[in-house]
Amino acid sequence: MKKHLFAFVGFFAVLGIFNLFIYSGKKDPINPVRGGGVVPEKYHVFAVDIPKELSFAGEKVPLNDFDVRERIDREMQVNVYWQSQTLLMIKRANRWFPIMEPILKKNNIPDDVKFIALTESGLTNVISPSGATGFWQFMDPTARSYGMVITGDVDERYNVEKSTEAACKYFQEAYNTFGNWTLAAASYNMGIGGVQAQLQNQRVKSYYDLLLNEETFRYIARLLAIKEVISSPSKYGFEYRKTDLYPQLPTYTVSVDSSINDLVSFAEHFKMTYKTLKVLNPWLRQTYLSNGYGKRYEIAILREGFVYPEDEDVNIPTPPVITTPKDTTTKTPKK
């Protein structure tokens, strides 16, 4: 009985192996060109073309340099095909770029510098492993040196206006050192002293001629790729409605020059939730505001009745270039 059973099992095992060899030689019915494949015939992934010209702050990128070109190529593929991240950057840029742009202009900083904040943080208030914080990723000592307040209950690295003003001071200092915006941008990742040392050690004058650590090596290429895709989204297949973009929030500011013992009550006074108050003012780090020295702070308040714009039916792949400044009407809170 056992002999018959073993023979039976053996027969089907051999038959299975034989069919496996037969199947491996057949063309895939889904895609006959790819024998054994599982990719649908109409599925294609295309390499992203590199633009014929790229620049940062008016400074031309040497795309004829094979290394520079391939570094930018890498970042173009990554940022075009990491669709969810790039779409989120497009959405956030619509809200935050109009706040940054007039600050950069006022300080005579090139408009392209706003893409550095996008590259650094994706316009989210992240904290890096090293402790760099906010949209512009300032370290604590650097932030203080550029005039930002950091205490137990206030951290102005989370304040987009204050941190953008501080970034302008940095970039002006860096440009005065290098006379070049691309090197100034690279120094934002590596430090002014670090870039100076490498220029001297390698006896070159251009960022594109430097051999640097992997992070700084990729930094400018990623910045250029993000600028290109965000500036011309439809060119790279990103389609969205205007209502898909995060709108600018209608706010006014309240000037405060004294302590606030309870921010929950403060928010209720202005017909907001505590959550909304903290989302609009992430630089407020506690449930209170200590202000023993009478410093004046500007607290953003959401206007009553704000609702998201209604959905549209037509895709409008327009880059986020709205430049209408937010309302900065100042009110004084009632005692």
Secondary structure, 3 states (H helix, E strand, C coil): CHHHHHHHHHHHHHHHHHHHHHHHCCCCCCCCCCCCCCCCCCCCCCCCCCCCCCEECCEECCCCCHHHHHHHHHHHHHHHHCHHHHHHHHHHHHHHHHHHHHHHHHCCCCHHHHHHHHHHHCCCCCECCCCCECCCCECHHHHHHCCCCECCCEEHHHCHHHHHHHHHHHHHHHHHHHCCHHHHHHHHHHCHHHHHHHHHHHCCCCHHHCCCCHHHHHHHHHHHHHHHHHHCHHHHCCCCCHHHCCCCCCEEEEEECCCECCHHHHHHHCCCCHHHHHHHCCCECCCCECCCCCCCEEEEEECCCCCCCCCCCCCCCCCCCCCCCCCCCEECCCC
